[in-house]
Amino acid sequence: MKHRLLLVILAAATVAFTMARADDEDDEDDQEFDYFSYFSRAHHNLTFGFRATQGAKVKFGNVGIIPSPTPAAAFSSDATANNVTRAYDNGVVAGDTYRNSTSAQPSEYDANGNVYSKPYQYYISSAPQVDANGVPVVLNGSQLTATTGQSLGYTPGTTRYYSIATPLQTANPGSVYFTQYSVDTEGASLNGHRNLSGGVELQAERLFTDPSKRFRFSLLAGVSLNGINSKQTGTVKSRLHILTDTYTFASPQDSNGVSLGVTSLPSTAAYPYTTPDTIAKTYTDALGNVQSYPYEQQPYLNIPTTGASRTETDTEDGADVDGIWEIKGSYLVFKVGPEVGANVTPNLTLNASAGFAAAYVGTNYSAIESTTIDDPTLSTPTITTGAVTSEVSKFLPGYYANLDASWSINERSGLFAGLAYESFTDYTQTNAGRSAKIDLGGNASLRGGLSIKF
């Protein structure tokens, strides 16, 4: 009987306590957490954290471009007049002018600065003979002279400076051809890999409600720095353009203006062949001094710098272009908006925020493209762009949304972790005819770090 009475009393006490707790929970909107002695009364919160960002979406467009090494304008101009150099894939035709005293070959100016060489003709240059002290030598009242060089005179409209890669280019007597390859895009595009990138962030919050209430309302402002890294490699089809210029050699003349009849390079020429082809010769002058001067071994041929016979062809899908395309950079995000929170327990708070965001973006676009040409006259069959880069910066409007949970270690500090979603307008960056569409829309991030209340 006593045991039954005790059980009834315990049951009644349990029901009473349960009803009292239910009454308290019905009034949860106004419930205060005052009975937790360590609960912070601070209205400001500062968070510092790290981010792992999903990364930008990048689409590389109009890829597969390998331009010619010499601008097209140089091929339609007089190389002698403006001293341009036409660089082909199997040789060079350079500009020319009268040689001065600093040239490796004999000067074409006399002591008075007057030109004494003759077009198309070989000439001998001379200078006063000097003794061991550098004093000019005079014999029977006349100053002795010494031969200092033999060379082919400059001829306007032609050049003495050129290089030829292989003898195949001079297979037709009296002429030489040079070829230049270039590749034009056919609009090929590839999607870049979307790589995770790290970042940091700093946020400040101002609480406008009583910290002891279960529901909270704040204003949030923050800044974050994030990375951009997207890369793609692959092979695309492009249009192959072939330009071939054929030049006719101009034969040199003797001192009487008679053609020497030379219309081709010597059979002993070693390729790649580069003019001028000279050696150092020596002789003993009247005083017994050994003199040396540059001597051209073979009367070499001038190339007219205008009037070349030209052919051009285009082949669709004629080139397989291997490439590496990459976008690297960073963007600084500024955001502001309202935040609502709920104190789940004295330690745990859930927060949600959404509002306006703006990003200042800076990116570097680099591209390296190459293709292999089937041409036996090319010493290096692979032609390439090398590294081609461009830089751009943009200001992009957008919006953000945050969802995170914070855990109070004590009344002043804690930890937080959560998700962030940011979206901004896209932009297009160009790089020597190529394009890259960079889209920061729908960018999700993992967040985490330390919070401080004050």
Secondary structure, DSSP 8 states (H G I E B T S, - for coil): -HHHHHHHHHHHHHHHHHHHHHHHHHTGGG-B-TTSTT-----EEEEEEEEEE---EEEEEEE--B--SS-HHHHTS-HHHH---EEETTEEE-------TTSSS--SB-TTS-B---TTBEEEEEEE-B-TTS-B-EETTEE-EEEEEEEE---TTEES-EEES-GGGG-STTEEEEEEEEEE---EEEE-----EEEEEEEEEEE-S-TTBSEEEEEEEEEEEEEEEEEEEEEEEEEEEEEEEEEE-B--B-TTS-B----S--TT--SSEES--EEEEEEE-TTS-EEEEEEESS---BEESS--EEEEEEEEEEEEEEEEEEEEEEEEEEEEEEEEEEESSSSEEEEEEEEEEEEEEEEEEEEEEEEE---TT-SS-EEE---EEEEEEEEEEEEEEEEEEEEESSSSEEEEEEEEEEEE--EEEEETTEEEEEE-TTEEEEEEEEEEE-
